[in-house]
């Protein structure tokens, strides 16, 4: 697999999605990466192709265990307040599967750094390279402050905000943002029902 270093937002998105597959984040639905089939679905969703696997073959239980270990490692990196630790961990992730760094021209003629992974790289190594590149790109281009906890008080999720404005608040905006809006609506509704009604007349 080849990844363009300047496309760090893709890797940051993979990191966000990976840490938020955990049952500790998805309390109502549970663990996402339950078996090799679920891992294959996650890889397909993120267009991660494994050269080491024959086309159509599923990742193994060993691949799943390694990806779950990567998820814990990624979560730990996102949780640290030490920017240097994040950079060190991201460099290690990117280097595990890297077969080389190449400077190539894009279709417009501009130079771009491409990180190539080994054809024998495992699912965890491929994902780790994406996560590492995403984190390094965010640290270099945006800042460590773009790595955040979800603003929902009932969510343990984390995310990397690569939006232009940098105002993202939720790990899964469609889920956590809506949950919070519903909770706030219910609280307001209960409060108005509890207020004594003014007598007319």
N, C-alpha and C positions, 0 to 999 in steps of 0.2 A: 504494500500500500504506500502511496505517496501522498504526503500532506503538505500543502502550501503554508509556510510559517505565517504569512500575513493573514491567513484565514483562521486566526486564533479563536474567533467567536464560535466557530463550529466545535472546536475542542472544548471550549468553556461550556457550551451547551451540552456536550456529551458528559462532562464532569457533573454538571447540575442534574441531568437526568439520571445518571448512574447513582449518585448518592441518595436521590429521592425515590429509588426503587425499594428501599428498605421498609420493613414492616413497622419500624419505629416512626417513620414518616407517614406511611399509608395505613394509619390505624384502622380506618373503616374497611379498607379492601384487603389489607395484608400484603405480604411479600410478593413482589413482582417476579423476581428471578427464582422461581420455584424449582425449575428443572432445565435440562439442556434445551428443550424445545422453547421455553420462555427466553432463554439466553439467545437462541438463534433468532427469535422474533426481535429482541432488543437490538442485536447486531444488524439485522435487516433494516429496521426502522432508522438506524443511524448510518446506513450504507457502509458498514464495516465489512469488508470481504476478507476472508481468511484463505490465503494462498496455500496454507499447510493442509487445508481440508479439501477433499474432492468435492466438486460442485454437487450441491444437494445434501451433503452429509451434515449431520448435526454435530455441534460441539459435544464434548464428552463431559462426564461428571467431574473429571479432573479440571477441565476448562472452567466449569461452573464454580468450583471451589476456589480456583485462582482469581476469577473475576470478583467473587464475594470478598476475597482478601484485598483485592485492589480497591473495592468500594470502601472498605474500612480505612485503608491507607489514604484514599482521596478525601474522605470525610475528615480525617485527622488533619490533613493539610489545610482544608477549608476552615477548620475551627481554630487554627493557630493564629495568634496575633502577631507573631514574629515573621515579618516579611522575608527575612533572609532564610528562615526555615522553609517557607513556601517555595522560594526560588531553588533551594537545595533539593527539596523533595521532587519538585517538578523536573529539574534537570535529570535526576536519577530515573524518573519514570520515562522521560523521553529517550534516555540513553539505553535503556534495557533492550528495546527492540530495534533501535536505529541501526541501519546498515550503512548509512551515509548521509551526508548533507551535500546538496548539489545546488548550484546557482544556475537557473535556467531562465530563458526569456518566456514571458507569457505571450498570448496572441497579439497583444498591442505593442509588443517589443520591449516591455519593461522587464527588468531583472527581478526574479523572485527566488527566495530560498525554498527548496523542497527537502523535506525530511523523508527519506525512504526507509521502510522497515524491512527486516529480513523476510524472505519467502517462507521461512520456517517459524515465524513468530506465532505465538499462541494468541488466543482471543484476549487474554488479560494483557499481554504485551502490546497488542495492537491498540486496545483501549487506553492502556497506560501511556502510550506515545501520544495519542490524541489529547488526553487529559493534561499531560506534561506540557505539550505545545500550547494548549489553551491557557493554562495558568501562566506560563512564561510570557505569552503575548499580552495577557491582561496586566501583569505586573509592569511590563515594559511600556505599553501603550496607554493604559488607563491608570489604575493604581490598586493597591491592596485593599483599599476601602470599597472596591466593587465586589468583594467577596462578602456575602451577608447571610444572616439568619433570616428566615421568613418572618414577616411582621405579624402574621396571625398568631394570637396567643395560644391557639390550640394545635399548632403545627411545629414539628421539630425539624422541618426541612431547611435546606440551605440552597443558595444559588449564587451564580456569578452574573452580575449585571453588565452586559455588553451593549446595552441600549445607548443611543447617542446622548440622551438627556441624563442618564444615570439615575433615574427616579423609580426604578422598579422596586416593589415592596414585598412581593410574594414569590415563593419558589415555584408554585404552579398557579399563575394568576386566575385561570379559569376555575380552579377548584378552591384554593385558599381565599382568594378575594371574594368569591361568591359566598363561601361559608361565612365569612366575617360580615358581609352585607346582610345575609339572612339573620345571623345572630343579633346584629344591631337592630334590625327591623323588629324582630320578636321582642327584644328588650324594650324598645320604644312603645310597641303595641301593649305589652303587659303593664308598662308604667302608666299609659293613658287609661287603661281599664281600671287600674288600682286607684286613680285619683277620684276623690268624691265629686259627684256631679252637682253642679250648682242648682239649687231649687229655683224653679221658674215661678214667676208671679209676683 
